[in-house]
Amino acid sequence: MKKILITGASGFIGSFLVEEALKRNYEVYAGVRSSSSRKYLTDSRIKFFETELSDKDTLKQKFSETEKFDCVIHNAGLTKTCKNEEFNTVNFQYTKILLKHFRKAIKNRKNLFT
């Protein structure tokens, strides 16, 4: 069974991505913050991958301990905010941090992907 990580899984679009991945028989890891609502993530097959994209150290640790993924869908982000700086931080800077950890894992042969 292929493994997929979906960040932003507790959001409107993310929850639909999780549902579709389950329909397609993926082993689903729902990337969520510990404070995120799991109201739409009730299927017992879902495995939760709790992390804060803003916390570099925890993110690094989480990816060094994780199982390998066949696919990652990065769906976490803001759709609206009153502050442009916040939009940039969440949607650009946090994505850069996530990609940095993917690259390091691949480079160090602690490959996140099978």
ROMAR-424038 format. One record per residue: residue number from 1; x, y, z of N, C-alpha, C in turn. Coordinates in Angstrom, 2 decimals, always signed. Layout:
REM residues N
REC num    n.px    n.py    n.pz   ca.px   ca.py   ca.pz    c.px    c.py    c.pz
REC NUM       X       Y       Z       X       Y       Z       X       Y       Z
...
REM end
This chain:
REM residues 114
REC num    n.px    n.py    n.pz   ca.px   ca.py   ca.pz    c.px    c.py    c.pz
REC   1   +0.85   -1.18   +0.00   +0.00   +0.00   +0.00   +0.89   +1.24   +0.00
REC   2   +0.60   +2.18   -0.87   +1.39   +3.40   -0.96   +1.04   +4.36   +0.18
REC   3   +2.07   +5.07   +0.65   +1.89   +6.00   +1.77   +1.92   +7.43   +1.26
REC   4   +0.97   +8.24   +1.75   +0.89   +9.63   +1.33   +0.79  +10.52   +2.56
REC   5   +1.50  +11.64   +2.53   +1.41  +12.67   +3.55   +0.69  +13.85   +2.94
REC   6   -0.36  +14.32   +3.61   -1.11  +15.48   +3.14   -1.04  +16.55   +4.24
REC   7   -0.29  +17.63   +3.98   -0.23  +18.71   +4.96   -1.50  +19.57   +4.81
REC   8   -1.88  +20.21   +5.88   -3.11  +21.00   +5.84   -4.34  +20.13   +5.74
REC   9   -4.25  +18.93   +6.25   -5.31  +17.93   +6.09   -6.60  +18.29   +6.81
REC  10   -6.53  +19.14   +7.81   -7.76  +19.46   +8.55   -8.57  +20.57   +7.90
REC  11   -8.03  +21.19   +6.87   -8.73  +22.27   +6.18   -9.78  +21.75   +5.20
REC  12  -10.48  +22.69   +4.59  -11.56  +22.36   +3.66  -11.07  +21.48   +2.51
REC  13  -10.03  +21.93   +1.82   -9.50  +21.16   +0.69   -8.76  +19.93   +1.19
REC  14   -7.97  +20.09   +2.24   -7.18  +18.98   +2.78   -8.02  +17.79   +3.18
REC  15   -9.17  +18.05   +3.79  -10.02  +16.93   +4.22  -10.57  +16.16   +3.02
REC  16  -10.83  +16.87   +1.92  -11.27  +16.18   +0.70  -10.13  +15.39   +0.07
REC  17   -8.91  +15.92   +0.15   -7.75  +15.18   -0.37   -7.54  +13.89   +0.43
REC  18   -7.71  +13.98   +1.76   -7.58  +12.79   +2.62   -8.64  +11.76   +2.22
REC  19   -9.87  +12.21   +2.06  -10.96  +11.32   +1.68  -10.68  +10.61   +0.35
REC  20  -10.20  +11.37   -0.62   -9.90  +10.79   -1.94   -8.74   +9.80   -1.86
REC  21   -7.72  +10.14   -1.08   -6.57   +9.23   -0.93   -7.01   +7.92   -0.28
REC  22   -7.90   +7.99   +0.68   -8.42   +6.77   +1.31   -9.20   +5.93   +0.30
REC  23  -10.01   +6.59   -0.53  -10.77   +5.89   -1.57   -9.84   +5.15   -2.54
REC  24   -8.66   +5.74   -2.75   -7.69   +5.15   -3.68   -6.72   +4.20   -2.98
REC  25   -7.06   +3.85   -1.74   -6.33   +2.86   -0.95   -4.89   +3.25   -0.60
REC  26   -4.66   +4.54   -0.38   -3.38   +4.98   +0.16   -3.41   +4.80   +1.68
REC  27   -2.22   +4.63   +2.25   -2.06   +4.71   +3.69   -1.86   +6.21   +3.96
REC  28   -2.84   +6.84   +4.58   -2.89   +8.29   +4.67   -2.34   +8.81   +6.00
REC  29   -1.39   +9.75   +5.87   -0.85  +10.48   +7.01   -1.37  +11.91   +6.88
REC  30   -2.19  +12.32   +7.83   -2.77  +13.65   +7.82   -1.86  +14.61   +8.57
REC  31   -1.24  +15.53   +7.85   -0.38  +16.53   +8.46   -1.23  +17.64   +9.06
REC  32   -1.21  +17.73  +10.38   -2.03  +18.71  +11.10   -1.24  +19.31  +12.26
REC  33   -1.68  +20.48  +12.69   -1.15  +21.05  +13.93   -1.86  +20.35  +15.09
REC  34   -1.23  +20.34  +16.25   -1.87  +19.70  +17.41   -3.16  +20.41  +17.79
REC  35   -3.26  +21.70  +17.45   -4.46  +22.47  +17.80   -5.54  +22.41  +16.72
REC  36   -5.27  +21.73  +15.62   -6.24  +21.68  +14.51   -7.45  +20.82  +14.85
REC  37   -8.58  +21.24  +14.34   -9.81  +20.46  +14.47   -9.69  +19.21  +13.61
REC  38  -10.18  +18.12  +14.14  -10.18  +16.86  +13.38  -11.61  +16.43  +13.06
REC  39  -12.48  +17.42  +13.04  -13.91  +17.19  +12.82  -14.19  +16.41  +11.53
REC  40  -13.43  +16.68  +10.49  -13.66  +16.02   +9.20  -12.66  +14.90   +8.93
REC  41  -11.89  +14.54   +9.95  -10.87  +13.50   +9.80  -11.17  +12.37  +10.78
REC  42  -12.28  +11.72  +10.60  -12.73  +10.73  +11.58  -12.51   +9.28  +11.16
REC  43  -12.09   +9.05   +9.94  -11.88   +7.69   +9.47  -10.75   +7.05  +10.28
REC  44  -10.98   +5.86  +10.77  -10.01   +5.18  +11.63   -8.72   +4.80  +10.91
REC  45   -8.73   +4.83   +9.58   -7.52   +4.49   +8.82   -6.51   +5.64   +8.75
REC  46   -6.93   +6.84   +9.12   -6.05   +8.01   +9.04   -5.01   +7.95  +10.15
REC  47   -3.76   +8.18   +9.75   -2.67   +8.31  +10.72   -2.31   +9.79  +10.79
REC  48   -2.19  +10.30  +12.00   -1.94  +11.72  +12.14   -0.45  +12.01  +12.27
REC  49   -0.01  +13.01  +11.53   +1.36  +13.47  +11.50   +1.33  +14.90  +12.06
REC  50   +1.42  +14.99  +13.39   +1.31  +16.29  +14.06   +2.63  +17.04  +14.00
REC  51   +2.56  +18.26  +13.52   +3.75  +19.11  +13.51   +3.36  +20.54  +13.25
REC  52   +4.23  +21.43  +13.64   +4.08  +22.86  +13.36   +5.12  +23.20  +12.30
REC  53   +4.70  +23.67  +11.16   +5.66  +24.01  +10.10   +6.56  +25.17  +10.52
REC  54   +6.14  +25.94  +11.50   +6.94  +27.06  +11.97   +8.05  +26.64  +12.93
REC  55   +7.98  +25.42  +13.45   +8.95  +24.94  +14.44  +10.00  +24.09  +13.74
REC  56  +11.11  +24.71  +13.36  +12.15  +24.04  +12.56  +12.72  +22.80  +13.25
REC  57  +12.96  +22.90  +14.55  +13.58  +21.78  +15.27  +12.65  +20.57  +15.35
REC  58  +11.40  +20.81  +15.68  +10.43  +19.72  +15.76  +10.19  +19.11  +14.39
REC  59  +10.15  +19.95  +13.38   +9.95  +19.47  +12.01  +11.11  +18.57  +11.60
REC  60  +12.32  +19.01  +11.90  +13.51  +18.21  +11.58  +13.45  +16.86  +12.27
REC  61  +13.10  +16.86  +13.55  +13.00  +15.62  +14.32  +11.91  +14.72  +13.75
REC  62  +10.78  +15.30  +13.45   +9.64  +14.53  +12.94  +10.00  +13.82  +11.64
REC  63  +10.69  +14.51  +10.74  +11.05  +13.90   +9.47  +12.17  +12.89   +9.59
REC  64  +13.00  +13.02  +10.62  +14.06  +12.02  +10.81  +13.49  +10.74  +11.41
REC  65  +12.35  +10.83  +12.07  +11.73   +9.67  +12.71  +10.65   +9.02  +11.84
REC  66  +10.24   +9.68  +10.81   +9.07   +9.25  +10.06   +9.33   +8.06   +9.14
REC  67   +8.25   +7.45   +8.76   +8.31   +6.40   +7.75   +8.47   +7.06   +6.39
REC  68   +8.78   +6.29   +5.41   +8.93   +6.82   +4.06   +7.56   +7.05   +3.43
REC  69   +7.49   +8.06   +2.57   +6.26   +8.36   +1.85   +6.47   +8.14   +0.37
REC  70   +5.42   +7.69   -0.30   +5.44   +7.56   -1.75   +5.06   +8.88   -2.41
REC  71   +4.32   +9.69   -1.66   +3.81  +10.94   -2.21   +3.57  +11.92   -1.07
REC  72   +3.80  +13.21   -1.34   +3.49  +14.26   -0.37   +2.70  +15.34   -1.11
REC  73   +1.58  +15.72   -0.52   +0.82  +16.85   -1.04   +0.90  +17.94   +0.03
REC  74   +1.57  +19.03   -0.31   +1.69  +20.15   +0.63   +0.52  +21.09   +0.38
REC  75   -0.44  +21.05   +1.27   -1.67  +21.79   +1.12   -1.86  +22.81   +2.24
REC  76   -0.94  +22.87   +3.19   -1.08  +23.80   +4.31   -0.82  +25.23   +3.84
REC  77   -1.62  +26.15   +4.31   -1.41  +27.56   +3.96   -2.60  +28.42   +4.33
REC  78   -2.38  +29.70   +4.22   -3.44  +30.68   +4.48   -4.13  +31.04   +3.18
REC  79   -5.44  +31.21   +3.24   -6.16  +31.69   +2.07   -6.50  +33.16   +2.19
REC  80   -6.54  +33.64   +3.43   -6.79  +35.07   +3.64   -6.22  +35.50   +4.98
REC  81   -5.78  +36.74   +5.02   -5.23  +37.33   +6.23   -5.25  +38.84   +6.06
REC  82   -5.24  +39.54   +7.16   -5.21  +41.01   +7.11   -3.80  +41.54   +6.91
REC  83   -2.81  +40.68   +7.10   -1.42  +41.12   +7.03   -0.68  +40.37   +5.92
REC  84   -0.16  +41.11   +4.95   +0.61  +40.49   +3.86   +1.82  +39.73   +4.39
REC  85   +2.45  +40.26   +5.43   +3.63  +39.61   +6.01   +3.28  +38.21   +6.52
REC  86   +2.13  +38.07   +7.14   +1.70  +36.77   +7.66   +1.45  +35.78   +6.51
REC  87   +0.85  +36.27   +5.44   +0.62  +35.44   +4.25   +1.95  +34.93   +3.71
REC  88   +2.94  +35.81   +3.60   +4.27  +35.45   +3.11   +4.94  +34.44   +4.04
REC  89   +4.85  +34.66   +5.33   +5.48  +33.76   +6.30   +4.91  +32.36   +6.19
REC  90   +3.60  +32.24   +6.23   +2.96  +30.92   +6.23   +3.06  +30.24   +4.87
REC  91   +2.77  +30.94   +3.81   +2.68  +30.29   +2.50   +4.01  +30.19   +1.76
REC  92   +4.96  +31.03   +2.10   +6.26  +30.96   +1.42   +7.35  +30.44   +2.35
REC  93   +7.56  +31.10   +3.47   +8.65  +30.72   +4.37   +8.48  +29.30   +4.94
REC  94   +7.29  +28.96   +5.39   +7.07  +27.61   +5.94   +7.22  +26.55   +4.88
REC  95   +6.83  +26.85   +3.65   +7.01  +25.91   +2.55   +8.50  +25.71   +2.27
REC  96   +9.28  +26.78   +2.31  +10.73  +26.67   +2.14  +11.34  +25.77   +3.21
REC  97  +10.90  +25.94   +4.45  +11.41  +25.12   +5.55  +11.09  +23.65   +5.30
REC  98   +9.86  +23.37   +4.91   +9.44  +21.99   +4.64  +10.28  +21.39   +3.52
REC  99  +10.47  +22.12   +2.44  +11.27  +21.62   +1.33  +12.73  +21.40   +1.73
REC 100  +13.24  +22.26   +2.58  +14.61  +22.11   +3.07  +14.77  +20.77   +3.78
REC 101  +13.79  +20.40   +4.60  +13.87  +19.14   +5.32  +13.71  +17.94   +4.39
REC 102  +12.89  +18.07   +3.36  +12.78  +17.01   +2.36  +14.13  +16.81   +1.67
REC 103  +14.74  +17.91   +1.24  +16.03  +17.83   +0.55  +17.10  +17.20   +1.43
REC 104  +17.16  +17.61   +2.69  +18.16  +17.06   +3.62  +17.96  +15.57   +3.81
REC 105  +16.72  +15.16   +3.97  +16.42  +13.74   +4.18  +16.85  +12.93   +2.98
REC 106  +16.59  +13.44   +1.79  +16.98  +12.74   +0.57  +18.50  +12.72   +0.43
REC 107  +19.14  +13.83   +0.68  +20.60  +13.94   +0.57  +21.29  +13.01   +1.56
REC 108  +20.76  +12.89   +2.75  +21.35  +12.06   +3.80  +20.94  +10.58   +3.69
REC 109  +20.26  +10.26   +2.61  +19.80   +8.89   +2.38  +18.79   +8.43   +3.43
REC 110  +18.28   +9.34   +4.21  +17.15   +9.05   +5.10  +15.92   +9.42   +4.28
REC 111  +15.87   +8.81   +3.14  +14.90   +9.18   +2.13  +13.47   +9.14   +2.64
REC 112  +12.74  +10.24   +2.46  +11.33  +10.28   +2.84  +10.45   +9.55   +1.83
REC 113  +11.03   +9.33   +0.66  +10.25   +8.70   -0.40  +10.80   +7.31   -0.69
REC 114   +9.92   +6.41   -1.04  +10.36   +5.04   -1.33  +10.86   +4.95   -2.74
REM end
